[in-house]
Amino acid sequence: AGTETVKRAVQLDVASRFQESLVCYQEGIDLLLRVVKATTDEAKKHYYRQKIAEYMTRAENIKKHIEKEKQDGKYHKQIRIEENATGFGYEKLFHEYLTEIVSEVWVEDPYIRHVHQASRYLYNFLRFCEMLVKGPCKVKKIHLRTSYDEGGGRSQQITVLEEIKQSLSNYGVTLSIDFSSSIHDREIRFNNGWMIKIGRGLDYFKKPQGRFSIGYCDFDLRPCLETTVDFFHTKHTNKM
């Protein structure tokens, strides 16, 4: 298994898919280290140790390359979330990018509203805000740009967003809300230079089977809808 994993790492490396390659190198090295511990053949141990040293050197070089791309504002990572996949709660998806220096966040999503009374859109935004409040970032400002609810749900949408705004103020966080009738894009930006585009916005989770089913409260256990998430790093993040 270790050999096959590092073979895949090399293939991805050659294809310049460095982020995926790094993960495979790390997994392959771990598997090969287990082989070294388990084997009693000294010749095989020596061979595996040599290969492990080579892969570790390459993995370290890839790490440096990725870090330089981040610093140069050229970094791009893409995650494809498969239908019914789990383990993609907001904390898991965003934790790598929510560094301690993040103090301001911009959210652009046209569906933070009660679409046909489907209040999960607003609950999703609330859970996203909860993640920001928990840290480790020190968020002080959140900017939301969305569209008005259609029909009779507008007043309820405004009431809920005002309640979220008031609740955030208790934690020293200011929420500003801007409504647009022409908004279509879905985008999240952090003031440390990260920009995230999610095909479905914050609403990439399936509806739970029931209010007392596994995954109702813990989004890591909630099955997902198929979507693509793109992470970009730029040196200068423009406000929406």
Beta strands, then each sheet from edge to edge (+ up, - down):
strand 1: 76-81
strand 2: 104-108
strand 3: 141-146
strand 4: 174-179
strand 5: 187-190
strand 6: 194-198
strand 7: 227-233
sheet 1: 1+ 7- 6+ 5- 2+ 3+ 4+
end
